[in-house]
Structure formats: structure tokens, C-alpha cells
Amino acid sequence: MAGDRAVVSVSVQGERVVAQVRTSVPLLPGLTLSAQAVAAKEPRGEDEVVFAPGVEP
């Protein structure tokens, strides 16, 4: 969706994961389009889940 020239970065900041996408706009030289998404990390939960026999996380 972002194109071949897009720059995608993902970083972890404490309990948050931040993803950012930047790209230039071919029809408007000098303009950069960017978007950022922030999500909270979830606990892994292995100690809260009972797995079926023979199934591993």
C-alpha cells in the first residue's frame, strides 16, 4: 500500500510498539506523507493458558 520507496520503522518504547511509515508524494515534489500507529504490548500469557496435550506455544 505504501509503495516501494516507503520507509517503514518499528520501535519498542517501554510497553508500547510504534510503527511509522513515510513516503514521498510523486505528484507533489517536496511533500512527505507519513502515518504512525501506537499499540500497547500484551502479556505473553503462557502462565494463563492451558495448552492441549502435544501443543506448544
mmCIF file of the N, C-alpha and C atoms, coordinates in Angstrom:
data_MODEL
# 
_entry.id   MODEL 
# 
loop_
_atom_site.group_PDB 
_atom_site.id 
_atom_site.type_symbol 
_atom_site.label_atom_id 
_atom_site.label_alt_id 
_atom_site.label_comp_id 
_atom_site.label_asym_id 
_atom_site.label_entity_id 
_atom_site.label_seq_id 
_atom_site.pdbx_PDB_ins_code 
_atom_site.Cartn_x 
_atom_site.Cartn_y 
_atom_site.Cartn_z 
_atom_site.occupancy 
_atom_site.B_iso_or_equiv 
_atom_site.pdbx_formal_charge 
_atom_site.auth_seq_id 
_atom_site.auth_comp_id 
_atom_site.auth_asym_id 
_atom_site.auth_atom_id 
_atom_site.pdbx_PDB_model_num 
ATOM 1   N N  . MET A 1 1  ? 0.810  -1.182  0.000  1.00 0.00 ? 1  MET A N  1 
ATOM 2   C CA . MET A 1 1  ? 0.000  0.000   0.000  1.00 0.00 ? 1  MET A CA 1 
ATOM 3   C C  . MET A 1 1  ? 0.860  1.254   0.000  1.00 0.00 ? 1  MET A C  1 
ATOM 4   N N  . ALA A 1 2  ? 2.026  1.210   0.625  1.00 0.00 ? 2  ALA A N  1 
ATOM 5   C CA . ALA A 1 2  ? 2.829  2.424   0.767  1.00 0.00 ? 2  ALA A CA 1 
ATOM 6   C C  . ALA A 1 2  ? 3.765  2.652   -0.415 1.00 0.00 ? 2  ALA A C  1 
ATOM 7   N N  . GLY A 1 3  ? 4.020  1.648   -1.209 1.00 0.00 ? 3  GLY A N  1 
ATOM 8   C CA . GLY A 1 3  ? 4.913  1.822   -2.353 1.00 0.00 ? 3  GLY A CA 1 
ATOM 9   C C  . GLY A 1 3  ? 6.334  1.374   -2.067 1.00 0.00 ? 3  GLY A C  1 
ATOM 10  N N  . ASP A 1 4  ? 7.133  1.224   -3.146 1.00 0.00 ? 4  ASP A N  1 
ATOM 11  C CA . ASP A 1 4  ? 8.496  0.689   -2.980 1.00 0.00 ? 4  ASP A CA 1 
ATOM 12  C C  . ASP A 1 4  ? 9.440  1.673   -2.303 1.00 0.00 ? 4  ASP A C  1 
ATOM 13  N N  . ARG A 1 5  ? 9.150  2.953   -2.361 1.00 0.00 ? 5  ARG A N  1 
ATOM 14  C CA . ARG A 1 5  ? 10.065 3.946   -1.784 1.00 0.00 ? 5  ARG A CA 1 
ATOM 15  C C  . ARG A 1 5  ? 9.724  4.298   -0.344 1.00 0.00 ? 5  ARG A C  1 
ATOM 16  N N  . ALA A 1 6  ? 8.724  3.679   0.195  1.00 0.00 ? 6  ALA A N  1 
ATOM 17  C CA . ALA A 1 6  ? 8.313  3.980   1.572  1.00 0.00 ? 6  ALA A CA 1 
ATOM 18  C C  . ALA A 1 6  ? 9.355  3.473   2.560  1.00 0.00 ? 6  ALA A C  1 
ATOM 19  N N  . VAL A 1 7  ? 9.489  4.200   3.641  1.00 0.00 ? 7  VAL A N  1 
ATOM 20  C CA . VAL A 1 7  ? 10.375 3.803   4.731  1.00 0.00 ? 7  VAL A CA 1 
ATOM 21  C C  . VAL A 1 7  ? 9.479  3.396   5.898  1.00 0.00 ? 7  VAL A C  1 
ATOM 22  N N  . VAL A 1 8  ? 9.656  2.171   6.373  1.00 0.00 ? 8  VAL A N  1 
ATOM 23  C CA . VAL A 1 8  ? 8.851  1.652   7.474  1.00 0.00 ? 8  VAL A CA 1 
ATOM 24  C C  . VAL A 1 8  ? 9.771  1.433   8.665  1.00 0.00 ? 8  VAL A C  1 
ATOM 25  N N  . SER A 1 9  ? 9.387  1.953   9.827  1.00 0.00 ? 9  SER A N  1 
ATOM 26  C CA . SER A 1 9  ? 10.186 1.722   11.027 1.00 0.00 ? 9  SER A CA 1 
ATOM 27  C C  . SER A 1 9  ? 9.269  1.248   12.146 1.00 0.00 ? 9  SER A C  1 
ATOM 28  N N  . VAL A 1 10 ? 9.796  0.332   12.944 1.00 0.00 ? 10 VAL A N  1 
ATOM 29  C CA . VAL A 1 10 ? 9.066  -0.187  14.094 1.00 0.00 ? 10 VAL A CA 1 
ATOM 30  C C  . VAL A 1 10 ? 9.998  -0.087  15.285 1.00 0.00 ? 10 VAL A C  1 
ATOM 31  N N  . SER A 1 11 ? 9.521  0.504   16.377 1.00 0.00 ? 11 SER A N  1 
ATOM 32  C CA . SER A 1 11 ? 10.354 0.623   17.569 1.00 0.00 ? 11 SER A CA 1 
ATOM 33  C C  . SER A 1 11 ? 9.542  0.234   18.793 1.00 0.00 ? 11 SER A C  1 
ATOM 34  N N  . VAL A 1 12 ? 10.256 -0.204  19.820 1.00 0.00 ? 12 VAL A N  1 
ATOM 35  C CA . VAL A 1 12 ? 9.629  -0.554  21.090 1.00 0.00 ? 12 VAL A CA 1 
ATOM 36  C C  . VAL A 1 12 ? 10.043 0.512   22.092 1.00 0.00 ? 12 VAL A C  1 
ATOM 37  N N  . GLN A 1 13 ? 9.061  1.146   22.710 1.00 0.00 ? 13 GLN A N  1 
ATOM 38  C CA . GLN A 1 13 ? 9.302  2.199   23.689 1.00 0.00 ? 13 GLN A CA 1 
ATOM 39  C C  . GLN A 1 13 ? 8.609  1.801   24.985 1.00 0.00 ? 13 GLN A C  1 
ATOM 40  N N  . GLY A 1 14 ? 9.339  1.101   25.829 1.00 0.00 ? 14 GLY A N  1 
ATOM 41  C CA . GLY A 1 14 ? 8.742  0.609   27.069 1.00 0.00 ? 14 GLY A CA 1 
ATOM 42  C C  . GLY A 1 14 ? 7.687  -0.434  26.773 1.00 0.00 ? 14 GLY A C  1 
ATOM 43  N N  . GLU A 1 15 ? 6.458  -0.152  27.155 1.00 0.00 ? 15 GLU A N  1 
ATOM 44  C CA . GLU A 1 15 ? 5.344  -1.082  26.936 1.00 0.00 ? 15 GLU A CA 1 
ATOM 45  C C  . GLU A 1 15 ? 4.579  -0.779  25.652 1.00 0.00 ? 15 GLU A C  1 
ATOM 46  N N  . ARG A 1 16 ? 5.137  0.099   24.799 1.00 0.00 ? 16 ARG A N  1 
ATOM 47  C CA . ARG A 1 16 ? 4.456  0.467   23.560 1.00 0.00 ? 16 ARG A CA 1 
ATOM 48  C C  . ARG A 1 16 ? 5.278  0.046   22.350 1.00 0.00 ? 16 ARG A C  1 
ATOM 49  N N  . VAL A 1 17 ? 4.584  -0.286  21.278 1.00 0.00 ? 17 VAL A N  1 
ATOM 50  C CA . VAL A 1 17 ? 5.213  -0.558  19.985 1.00 0.00 ? 17 VAL A CA 1 
ATOM 51  C C  . VAL A 1 17 ? 4.734  0.540   19.039 1.00 0.00 ? 17 VAL A C  1 
ATOM 52  N N  . VAL A 1 18 ? 5.698  1.203   18.379 1.00 0.00 ? 18 VAL A N  1 
ATOM 53  C CA . VAL A 1 18 ? 5.367  2.310   17.491 1.00 0.00 ? 18 VAL A CA 1 
ATOM 54  C C  . VAL A 1 18 ? 5.799  1.939   16.077 1.00 0.00 ? 18 VAL A C  1 
ATOM 55  N N  . ALA A 1 19 ? 4.875  2.013   15.137 1.00 0.00 ? 19 ALA A N  1 
ATOM 56  C CA . ALA A 1 19 ? 5.177  1.756   13.724 1.00 0.00 ? 19 ALA A CA 1 
ATOM 57  C C  . ALA A 1 19 ? 4.965  3.060   12.959 1.00 0.00 ? 19 ALA A C  1 
ATOM 58  N N  . GLN A 1 20 ? 5.924  3.386   12.090 1.00 0.00 ? 20 GLN A N  1 
ATOM 59  C CA . GLN A 1 20 ? 5.812  4.610   11.302 1.00 0.00 ? 20 GLN A CA 1 
ATOM 60  C C  . GLN A 1 20 ? 6.127  4.307   9.844  1.00 0.00 ? 20 GLN A C  1 
ATOM 61  N N  . VAL A 1 21 ? 5.353  4.896   8.946  1.00 0.00 ? 21 VAL A N  1 
ATOM 62  C CA . VAL A 1 21 ? 5.559  4.753   7.501  1.00 0.00 ? 21 VAL A CA 1 
ATOM 63  C C  . VAL A 1 21 ? 5.699  6.153   6.923  1.00 0.00 ? 21 VAL A C  1 
ATOM 64  N N  . ARG A 1 22 ? 6.741  6.367   6.095  1.00 0.00 ? 22 ARG A N  1 
ATOM 65  C CA . ARG A 1 22 ? 6.961  7.661   5.429  1.00 0.00 ? 22 ARG A CA 1 
ATOM 66  C C  . ARG A 1 22 ? 7.211  7.413   3.961  1.00 0.00 ? 22 ARG A C  1 
ATOM 67  N N  . THR A 1 23 ? 6.699  8.299   3.127  1.00 0.00 ? 23 THR A N  1 
ATOM 68  C CA . THR A 1 23 ? 6.964  8.200   1.697  1.00 0.00 ? 23 THR A CA 1 
ATOM 69  C C  . THR A 1 23 ? 6.789  9.569   1.056  1.00 0.00 ? 23 THR A C  1 
ATOM 70  N N  . SER A 1 24 ? 7.444  9.747   -0.070 1.00 0.00 ? 24 SER A N  1 
ATOM 71  C CA . SER A 1 24 ? 7.277  10.993  -0.813 1.00 0.00 ? 24 SER A CA 1 
ATOM 72  C C  . SER A 1 24 ? 6.033  10.882  -1.692 1.00 0.00 ? 24 SER A C  1 
ATOM 73  N N  . VAL A 1 25 ? 5.547  12.018  -2.137 1.00 0.00 ? 25 VAL A N  1 
ATOM 74  C CA . VAL A 1 25 ? 4.364  12.063  -2.998 1.00 0.00 ? 25 VAL A CA 1 
ATOM 75  C C  . VAL A 1 25 ? 4.841  12.425  -4.399 1.00 0.00 ? 25 VAL A C  1 
ATOM 76  N N  . PRO A 1 26 ? 4.826  11.473  -5.347 1.00 0.00 ? 26 PRO A N  1 
ATOM 77  C CA . PRO A 1 26 ? 5.385  11.717  -6.679 1.00 0.00 ? 26 PRO A CA 1 
ATOM 78  C C  . PRO A 1 26 ? 4.804  12.940  -7.397 1.00 0.00 ? 26 PRO A C  1 
ATOM 79  N N  . LEU A 1 27 ? 3.528  13.205  -7.249 1.00 0.00 ? 27 LEU A N  1 
ATOM 80  C CA . LEU A 1 27 ? 2.908  14.322  -7.963 1.00 0.00 ? 27 LEU A CA 1 
ATOM 81  C C  . LEU A 1 27 ? 3.127  15.672  -7.278 1.00 0.00 ? 27 LEU A C  1 
ATOM 82  N N  . LEU A 1 28 ? 3.629  15.641  -6.033 1.00 0.00 ? 28 LEU A N  1 
ATOM 83  C CA . LEU A 1 28 ? 3.874  16.876  -5.288 1.00 0.00 ? 28 LEU A CA 1 
ATOM 84  C C  . LEU A 1 28 ? 5.293  16.856  -4.721 1.00 0.00 ? 28 LEU A C  1 
ATOM 85  N N  . PRO A 1 29 ? 6.295  17.194  -5.522 1.00 0.00 ? 29 PRO A N  1 
ATOM 86  C CA . PRO A 1 29 ? 7.686  17.162  -5.069 1.00 0.00 ? 29 PRO A CA 1 
ATOM 87  C C  . PRO A 1 29 ? 7.869  17.982  -3.787 1.00 0.00 ? 29 PRO A C  1 
ATOM 88  N N  . GLY A 1 30 ? 8.660  17.439  -2.890 1.00 0.00 ? 30 GLY A N  1 
ATOM 89  C CA . GLY A 1 30 ? 8.932  18.119  -1.631 1.00 0.00 ? 30 GLY A CA 1 
ATOM 90  C C  . GLY A 1 30 ? 7.953  17.772  -0.519 1.00 0.00 ? 30 GLY A C  1 
ATOM 91  N N  . LEU A 1 31 ? 6.867  17.104  -0.848 1.00 0.00 ? 31 LEU A N  1 
ATOM 92  C CA . LEU A 1 31 ? 5.881  16.729  0.163  1.00 0.00 ? 31 LEU A CA 1 
ATOM 93  C C  . LEU A 1 31 ? 6.149  15.304  0.626  1.00 0.00 ? 31 LEU A C  1 
ATOM 94  N N  . THR A 1 32 ? 6.130  15.104  1.937  1.00 0.00 ? 32 THR A N  1 
ATOM 95  C CA . THR A 1 32 ? 6.299  13.773  2.516  1.00 0.00 ? 32 THR A CA 1 
ATOM 96  C C  . THR A 1 32 ? 5.024  13.411  3.269  1.00 0.00 ? 32 THR A C  1 
ATOM 97  N N  . LEU A 1 33 ? 4.532  12.226  3.017  1.00 0.00 ? 33 LEU A N  1 
ATOM 98  C CA . LEU A 1 33 ? 3.339  11.720  3.683  1.00 0.00 ? 33 LEU A CA 1 
ATOM 99  C C  . LEU A 1 33 ? 3.785  10.708  4.729  1.00 0.00 ? 33 LEU A C  1 
ATOM 100 N N  . SER A 1 34 ? 3.236  10.798  5.933  1.00 0.00 ? 34 SER A N  1 
ATOM 101 C CA . SER A 1 34 ? 3.618  9.836   6.964  1.00 0.00 ? 34 SER A CA 1 
ATOM 102 C C  . SER A 1 34 ? 2.405  9.444   7.797  1.00 0.00 ? 34 SER A C  1 
ATOM 103 N N  . ALA A 1 35 ? 2.517  8.274   8.412  1.00 0.00 ? 35 ALA A N  1 
ATOM 104 C CA . ALA A 1 35 ? 1.480  7.776   9.317  1.00 0.00 ? 35 ALA A CA 1 
ATOM 105 C C  . ALA A 1 35 ? 2.170  7.055   10.460 1.00 0.00 ? 35 ALA A C  1 
ATOM 106 N N  . GLN A 1 36 ? 1.551  7.101   11.620 1.00 0.00 ? 36 GLN A N  1 
ATOM 107 C CA . GLN A 1 36 ? 2.136  6.456   12.788 1.00 0.00 ? 36 GLN A CA 1 
ATOM 108 C C  . GLN A 1 36 ? 1.039  5.715   13.534 1.00 0.00 ? 36 GLN A C  1 
ATOM 109 N N  . ALA A 1 37 ? 1.372  4.522   14.028 1.00 0.00 ? 37 ALA A N  1 
ATOM 110 C CA . ALA A 1 37 ? 0.437  3.729   14.829 1.00 0.00 ? 37 ALA A CA 1 
ATOM 111 C C  . ALA A 1 37 ? 1.132  3.325   16.120 1.00 0.00 ? 37 ALA A C  1 
ATOM 112 N N  . VAL A 1 38 ? 0.410  3.382   17.212 1.00 0.00 ? 38 VAL A N  1 
ATOM 113 C CA . VAL A 1 38 ? 0.953  3.022   18.519 1.00 0.00 ? 38 VAL A CA 1 
ATOM 114 C C  . VAL A 1 38 ? 0.057  1.943   19.117 1.00 0.00 ? 38 VAL A C  1 
ATOM 115 N N  . ALA A 1 39 ? 0.694  0.904   19.666 1.00 0.00 ? 39 ALA A N  1 
ATOM 116 C CA . ALA A 1 39 ? -0.062 -0.182  20.293 1.00 0.00 ? 39 ALA A CA 1 
ATOM 117 C C  . ALA A 1 39 ? 0.591  -0.562  21.614 1.00 0.00 ? 39 ALA A C  1 
ATOM 118 N N  . ALA A 1 40 ? -0.203 -1.010  22.545 1.00 0.00 ? 40 ALA A N  1 
ATOM 119 C CA . ALA A 1 40 ? 0.320  -1.483  23.822 1.00 0.00 ? 40 ALA A CA 1 
ATOM 120 C C  . ALA A 1 40 ? 0.714  -2.946  23.686 1.00 0.00 ? 40 ALA A C  1 
ATOM 121 N N  . LYS A 1 41 ? 1.859  -3.295  24.285 1.00 0.00 ? 41 LYS A N  1 
ATOM 122 C CA . LYS A 1 41 ? 2.280  -4.697  24.274 1.00 0.00 ? 41 LYS A CA 1 
ATOM 123 C C  . LYS A 1 41 ? 1.355  -5.486  25.190 1.00 0.00 ? 41 LYS A C  1 
ATOM 124 N N  . GLU A 1 42 ? 1.020  -6.682  24.760 1.00 0.00 ? 42 GLU A N  1 
ATOM 125 C CA . GLU A 1 42 ? 0.191  -7.554  25.578 1.00 0.00 ? 42 GLU A CA 1 
ATOM 126 C C  . GLU A 1 42 ? 1.086  -8.553  26.298 1.00 0.00 ? 42 GLU A C  1 
ATOM 127 N N  . PRO A 1 43 ? 0.668  -9.004  27.472 1.00 0.00 ? 43 PRO A N  1 
ATOM 128 C CA . PRO A 1 43 ? 1.458  -10.032 28.153 1.00 0.00 ? 43 PRO A CA 1 
ATOM 129 C C  . PRO A 1 43 ? 1.464  -11.308 27.324 1.00 0.00 ? 43 PRO A C  1 
ATOM 130 N N  . ARG A 1 44 ? 2.538  -12.072 27.466 1.00 0.00 ? 44 ARG A N  1 
ATOM 131 C CA . ARG A 1 44 ? 2.644  -13.304 26.673 1.00 0.00 ? 44 ARG A CA 1 
ATOM 132 C C  . ARG A 1 44 ? 1.563  -14.305 27.063 1.00 0.00 ? 44 ARG A C  1 
ATOM 133 N N  . GLY A 1 45 ? 1.261  -14.438 28.331 1.00 0.00 ? 45 GLY A N  1 
ATOM 134 C CA . GLY A 1 45 ? 0.130  -15.239 28.765 1.00 0.00 ? 45 GLY A CA 1 
ATOM 135 C C  . GLY A 1 45 ? 0.361  -16.731 28.862 1.00 0.00 ? 45 GLY A C  1 
ATOM 136 N N  . GLU A 1 46 ? 1.618  -17.211 28.716 1.00 0.00 ? 46 GLU A N  1 
ATOM 137 C CA . GLU A 1 46 ? 1.832  -18.665 28.793 1.00 0.00 ? 46 GLU A CA 1 
ATOM 138 C C  . GLU A 1 46 ? 1.377  -19.230 30.128 1.00 0.00 ? 46 GLU A C  1 
ATOM 139 N N  . ASP A 1 47 ? 1.523  -18.429 31.200 1.00 0.00 ? 47 ASP A N  1 
ATOM 140 C CA . ASP A 1 47 ? 1.134  -18.935 32.510 1.00 0.00 ? 47 ASP A CA 1 
ATOM 141 C C  . ASP A 1 47 ? -0.382 -18.858 32.724 1.00 0.00 ? 47 ASP A C  1 
ATOM 142 N N  . GLU A 1 48 ? -1.109 -18.250 31.798 1.00 0.00 ? 48 GLU A N  1 
ATOM 143 C CA . GLU A 1 48 ? -2.549 -18.098 31.927 1.00 0.00 ? 48 GLU A CA 1 
ATOM 144 C C  . GLU A 1 48 ? -3.325 -19.014 30.981 1.00 0.00 ? 48 GLU A C  1 
ATOM 145 N N  . VAL A 1 49 ? -2.627 -19.783 30.180 1.00 0.00 ? 49 VAL A N  1 
ATOM 146 C CA . VAL A 1 49 ? -3.277 -20.608 29.169 1.00 0.00 ? 49 VAL A CA 1 
ATOM 147 C C  . VAL A 1 49 ? -2.941 -22.070 29.420 1.00 0.00 ? 49 VAL A C  1 
ATOM 148 N N  . VAL A 1 50 ? -3.938 -22.926 29.296 1.00 0.00 ? 50 VAL A N  1 
ATOM 149 C CA . VAL A 1 50 ? -3.707 -24.364 29.396 1.00 0.00 ? 50 VAL A CA 1 
ATOM 150 C C  . VAL A 1 50 ? -3.710 -24.901 27.972 1.00 0.00 ? 50 VAL A C  1 
ATOM 151 N N  . PHE A 1 51 ? -2.551 -25.412 27.540 1.00 0.00 ? 51 PHE A N  1 
ATOM 152 C CA . PHE A 1 51 ? -2.430 -25.929 26.181 1.00 0.00 ? 51 PHE A CA 1 
ATOM 153 C C  . PHE A 1 51 ? -2.849 -27.393 26.128 1.00 0.00 ? 51 PHE A C  1 
ATOM 154 N N  . ALA A 1 52 ? -3.423 -27.796 25.024 1.00 0.00 ? 52 ALA A N  1 
ATOM 155 C CA . ALA A 1 52 ? -3.813 -29.184 24.818 1.00 0.00 ? 52 ALA A CA 1 
ATOM 156 C C  . ALA A 1 52 ? -2.562 -30.056 24.776 1.00 0.00 ? 52 ALA A C  1 
ATOM 157 N N  . PRO A 1 53 ? -2.682 -31.321 25.138 1.00 0.00 ? 53 PRO A N  1 
ATOM 158 C CA . PRO A 1 53 ? -1.523 -32.212 25.087 1.00 0.00 ? 53 PRO A CA 1 
ATOM 159 C C  . PRO A 1 53 ? -0.902 -32.222 23.686 1.00 0.00 ? 53 PRO A C  1 
ATOM 160 N N  . GLY A 1 54 ? 0.422  -32.091 23.639 1.00 0.00 ? 54 GLY A N  1 
ATOM 161 C CA . GLY A 1 54 ? 1.138  -32.114 22.368 1.00 0.00 ? 54 GLY A CA 1 
ATOM 162 C C  . GLY A 1 54 ? 1.204  -30.766 21.671 1.00 0.00 ? 54 GLY A C  1 
ATOM 163 N N  . VAL A 1 55 ? 0.573  -29.740 22.244 1.00 0.00 ? 55 VAL A N  1 
ATOM 164 C CA . VAL A 1 55 ? 0.588  -28.400 21.642 1.00 0.00 ? 55 VAL A CA 1 
ATOM 165 C C  . VAL A 1 55 ? 1.504  -27.508 22.461 1.00 0.00 ? 55 VAL A C  1 
ATOM 166 N N  . GLU A 1 56 ? 2.384  -26.797 21.771 1.00 0.00 ? 56 GLU A N  1 
ATOM 167 C CA . GLU A 1 56 ? 3.300  -25.879 22.447 1.00 0.00 ? 56 GLU A CA 1 
ATOM 168 C C  . GLU A 1 56 ? 3.080  -24.471 21.911 1.00 0.00 ? 56 GLU A C  1 
ATOM 169 N N  . PRO A 1 57 ? 3.386  -23.450 22.730 1.00 0.00 ? 57 PRO A N  1 
ATOM 170 C CA . PRO A 1 57 ? 3.227  -22.066 22.249 1.00 0.00 ? 57 PRO A CA 1 
ATOM 171 C C  . PRO A 1 57 ? 4.220  -21.711 21.165 1.00 0.00 ? 57 PRO A C  1 
# 
